[in-house]
Amino acid sequence: MIDKNAQGTVVGENAVDKRSNEELVLHCSNPLDVSFMYKVVSNQNFMKFGVTLKKSFNVEQDEVKFAFNLVLK
């Protein structure tokens, strides 16, 4: 089964969507990090980050790109 919302990533048929803080905090080494988590599905972690754009930003014409340097130990 392919979850279209996961951009083609294969998700198992019995995938469980975890969204509550109680479920998400189990995946955090620091409980404060739960505020950045959106959901966990199988082995996929969806994060959320607040972004403040300038008042002059035009959502119809301007482009925004994000990059992250993720280090797993």
BELMO-V447554 format. One record per backbone hydrogen bond with DSSP energy under -1.0 kcal/mol. NH is the residue of the N-H (numbers start at 1). CO is the residue of the C=O. Records with the same first field share a line. If there is no record, write none. Layout:
BEGIN
NH->CO ; CO
END
This chain:
BEGIN
3->9
6->3
7->4
8->3
9->6
11->1
15->12
18->40
24->20
25->21
27->24
28->25
33->30
34->31
35->32
36->33
37->34
38->46
39->46
40->18
41->44
44->41
46->39
48->36
57->54
62->58
END
